[in-house]
Amino acid sequence: MKPEQILSHEPKVLSQEQREFYFEHGYLQLESFVGQDWLDRLWAVTNRYVDDSRAKTKSDKVFDLEPNHTAENPRLRRISQPVGLDPVFEEFGLRGPIVDLAEDLVGPDVKYHHSKLNMKWADGGEEVKWHQDIQFWPHTNYSPLTIGLYMDDVDDEMGPMGVLPGSHKGPIYDLYGDDGNWVGALNDRDHAALPLEDAVWLKGPKGSVTIHNCRMLHGSVANNSNRGRPLLLHTYASADALIMADSVVSGVRHTEQIIRGERAKWIHFDPEPCLNPPDWSKGYTSIFALQQEEAAE
């Protein structure tokens, strides 16, 4: 659906001004949007998975580990696809309060795409270099957006996510390196040209929600505090956005499930082309491992 079509529908939770801001600037932030009851439930499950990670010595389909992860000092970069792992994560991602936000911004017919919990561990949790999301999982249009939940208070020292307002209307960047290999981040030339002085750093109290369009340029610095910065992320799209074959997200539980409204009768094709990602069937580690150029095992 086009923005004007979406805006013609009565919103569930956002004001019309907030929706217009999103379409103009490509992002939104809502402080303390998710209540303590939900946070307590999500933390209980998250802590259980952190404990489970102690038995791991290398990353797998669920746990993305920092190189110095140990049983005594677990250091997680990511818990992958939490909506497919536990009923609490599933309820929150498919039927929780953030789904109303998705409906207000992609239209009444909402498709779930994927989820992840980026931990950004204390005392050096890794940066995420500037990139756009859509190149990892191309769709036929650019309706997909990602809603993030800060599960704890986040300040400047903890490496909050930064966005470049309006960059969702700009170019779609090449995320391949000069050697032809996928790196999942802007190259040095493109990065140097970014007006990073205009970046907005989305810090906020626990329960705060960030929303960014799939074309939004975004990134974050390392977490240099003694507190972790867990950011629970869910991606949704309009039902008329068909995922392309070469996507890093495939065969995941609930992916492409219609969670609001109806399956689209017509597919919306945006005329602007999107970068084609590598053949992920040959293997994928994580955005962290790719950006940090870790050797594949």
C-alpha positions in Angstrom: 0.0 0.0 0.0 1.1 3.6 -0.6 1.5 5.9 2.4 -1.6 7.9 1.4 -3.6 4.7 1.4 -2.3 3.7 4.8 -3.0 7.2 6.2 -6.6 6.9 5.1 -7.2 4.1 7.5 -8.1 4.9 11.1 -5.0 4.4 13.4 -5.0 2.0 16.3 -2.5 3.7 18.6 -0.5 6.3 16.8 -1.7 9.8 16.0 -1.9 11.0 12.4 1.0 13.3 13.1 3.2 10.4 14.2 2.3 8.4 11.2 3.1 11.3 8.9 6.4 11.8 10.7 7.3 8.2 10.1 6.6 8.4 6.3 8.5 11.7 6.1 11.5 10.8 8.2 11.6 7.0 8.1 11.6 6.4 11.9 9.7 6.9 15.1 10.5 6.5 18.8 7.9 6.0 21.5 9.1 6.2 25.1 7.9 3.6 27.7 5.4 2.1 25.2 5.6 -1.4 26.5 4.5 -2.0 30.1 6.3 -3.7 33.0 4.2 -6.8 32.9 5.4 -7.6 29.4 9.0 -6.7 30.3 8.9 -9.1 33.2 7.7 -11.9 31.1 10.2 -11.2 28.3 13.1 -11.0 30.8 12.2 -14.3 32.4 12.5 -16.1 29.1 15.6 -14.1 28.0 17.4 -15.0 31.2 16.7 -18.6 30.6 18.2 -18.5 27.2 21.3 -16.7 28.5 21.8 -19.5 31.0 21.4 -22.1 28.2 24.1 -20.3 26.2 26.6 -21.1 28.8 26.8 -24.7 27.4 27.7 -23.4 23.9 31.2 -23.0 22.6 30.4 -21.6 19.2 27.5 -19.8 17.5 24.6 -21.8 16.1 21.1 -21.2 14.7 19.9 -19.8 18.0 22.9 -18.2 19.7 25.3 -15.7 18.1 28.2 -15.6 20.5 31.1 -13.1 20.8 34.5 -14.7 20.3 35.3 -14.5 24.0 32.1 -16.1 25.2 32.5 -18.6 28.0 30.3 -20.5 30.4 31.5 -18.4 33.3 31.1 -15.1 31.4 28.5 -15.5 28.7 28.6 -12.9 26.0 25.8 -13.1 23.5 25.5 -10.9 20.4 22.1 -12.2 19.4 19.3 -14.7 20.1 18.0 -15.5 16.7 14.3 -15.9 15.8 12.9 -15.7 19.4 9.3 -15.7 18.1 9.9 -19.3 16.9 11.5 -20.4 20.2 9.1 -19.7 23.0 5.4 -19.0 23.5 6.0 -15.7 25.3 8.2 -14.4 22.5 5.6 -15.7 20.0 2.7 -14.0 21.8 4.5 -10.7 22.0 5.6 -10.7 18.4 2.4 -12.0 16.7 -0.3 -10.6 19.1 1.4 -8.1 21.4 1.0 -4.3 21.6 3.6 -3.6 18.9 1.4 -5.3 16.2 -0.9 -2.3 16.5 2.1 -0.1 15.6 2.8 -2.2 12.6 -0.8 -2.0 11.4 -0.8 1.8 11.7 2.3 2.0 9.5 2.0 -0.8 6.9 -1.8 -0.9 6.6 -4.6 -3.2 7.9 -3.2 -6.4 6.3 0.0 -7.2 8.2 2.6 -9.9 7.5 5.1 -11.0 10.1 8.6 -11.5 8.7 11.2 -12.3 11.4 12.6 -11.4 14.9 15.9 -11.2 16.7 17.1 -10.1 20.2 20.4 -8.1 19.9 22.0 -8.2 23.3 25.0 -5.8 22.9 26.7 -7.1 26.0 28.2 -4.9 28.6 31.8 -3.7 28.5 32.4 -3.7 24.8 29.3 -5.2 23.1 30.1 -4.9 19.4 29.1 -2.0 17.2 26.7 -2.4 14.3 28.2 -0.6 11.3 25.9 1.7 9.2 23.7 -0.3 6.8 20.2 -0.7 5.5 18.1 -3.8 6.1 16.3 -4.5 2.9 19.3 -5.8 1.0 19.5 -8.7 3.4 15.9 -9.8 2.7 14.5 -8.1 -0.5 10.8 -7.7 -1.0 8.8 -6.5 -3.9 8.2 -3.2 -2.2 9.7 -1.1 0.6 6.9 -1.4 3.2 8.8 -3.6 5.7 9.7 -2.0 8.9 11.4 -3.1 12.1 10.1 -2.4 15.6 12.6 -2.6 18.4 11.9 -2.8 22.2 14.5 -1.6 24.7 14.2 -4.1 27.5 16.2 -1.9 29.8 17.1 1.8 30.1 19.4 2.9 27.4 21.7 6.0 27.5 24.4 7.3 25.2 27.1 5.2 26.8 25.3 1.9 26.0 25.4 2.3 22.2 21.8 3.2 21.3 20.7 2.7 17.7 21.3 5.7 15.5 19.3 6.6 12.4 19.7 9.2 9.6 16.4 10.9 9.2 15.1 10.9 5.6 17.7 8.4 4.4 14.9 6.0 3.6 14.2 8.2 0.6 17.8 8.1 -0.6 19.8 5.5 -2.4 19.9 1.8 -1.7 23.6 1.1 -1.0 25.9 -1.7 -2.2 26.8 -3.8 0.8 29.4 -5.9 -1.1 33.1 -5.2 -0.4 35.6 -4.2 -3.1 36.6 -7.9 -3.3 33.0 -8.9 -4.2 32.2 -10.5 -0.9 29.2 -9.5 1.1 30.1 -7.5 4.2 26.6 -6.2 5.2 27.8 -2.6 5.7 28.5 0.6 3.7 32.0 0.8 2.3 34.4 3.4 3.5 33.7 5.8 0.6 29.9 5.7 1.1 30.3 5.9 4.9 32.6 9.0 4.6 29.9 10.8 2.6 27.2 10.3 5.2 26.0 13.4 7.2 26.5 11.7 10.5 26.2 15.0 12.3 22.5 14.7 11.5 22.2 11.2 13.1 19.5 10.8 15.8 20.5 8.4 18.6 17.4 6.6 19.9 18.1 6.2 23.6 15.3 6.0 26.2 13.9 4.3 29.3 13.0 0.6 29.4 9.9 -0.2 27.4 10.7 2.3 24.8 10.1 1.4 21.2 12.0 2.3 18.0 10.6 1.9 14.5 12.6 2.2 11.3 11.8 1.6 7.7 13.7 -1.1 5.8 15.6 1.5 3.8 16.7 3.6 6.8 20.4 4.0 7.3 21.2 3.0 10.8 23.9 1.7 13.1 25.2 1.8 16.6 28.6 2.1 18.5 30.0 -0.4 21.0 28.5 -0.6 24.4 31.1 0.8 26.7 29.0 0.7 29.9 28.8 -2.1 32.5 25.1 -2.7 31.5 23.8 -4.8 28.6 21.6 -3.2 25.9 19.1 -5.9 24.9 17.0 -4.7 21.9 14.2 -7.1 20.9 13.5 -6.6 17.1 10.5 -7.6 15.0 10.1 -7.0 11.3 6.6 -6.7 9.7 5.5 -5.8 6.2 2.3 -5.0 4.3 0.7 -8.2 3.1 1.2 -7.1 -0.5 5.0 -7.2 -0.1 6.2 -10.5 -1.5 9.6 -11.7 -0.2 12.1 -12.6 -2.9 13.9 -15.9 -3.1 17.3 -14.7 -2.1 16.6 -13.8 1.5 18.6 -14.4 4.6 15.3 -15.2 6.3 13.8 -18.4 4.9 12.3 -21.5 6.4 11.8 -19.7 9.7 8.7 -20.5 11.8 5.9 -18.0 11.3 7.8 -16.1 8.5 5.3 -14.7 6.0 2.3 -15.4 8.3 -0.5 -12.9 8.0 -1.2 -11.7 11.5 -3.7 -8.9 10.8 -6.2 -8.6 8.1 -6.1 -10.8 5.0 -3.7 -12.2 2.4 -3.2 -9.8 -0.4 -4.9 -10.5 -3.7 -2.5 -8.2 -5.6 1.2 -8.0 -5.1 2.7 -4.4 -5.0 5.9 -4.1 -7.0 8.0 -1.0 -6.4 9.7 0.2 -9.6 13.0 1.0 -7.8 15.5 -1.9 -7.9 17.0 -3.5 -4.8 20.5 -5.0 -4.4 20.5 -8.8 -4.8 22.2 -10.5 -1.8 24.4 -13.5 -2.0 23.2 -17.1 -2.2 22.5 -17.6 1.5 22.0 -21.4 1.0 25.8 -21.6 1.0 25.8 -20.4 4.6 25.2 -17.4 6.8 26.8 -16.5 10.1 25.4 -13.1 11.3 25.6 -9.4 10.5 28.1 -9.1 13.4 30.4 -11.8 12.2 30.3 -10.5 8.6 30.9 -6.9 9.6 33.7 -7.9 12.0 35.2 -10.1 9.2 35.3 -13.2 11.4 36.6 -16.2 9.6 33.9 -18.8 8.8 34.4 -22.2 10.5 
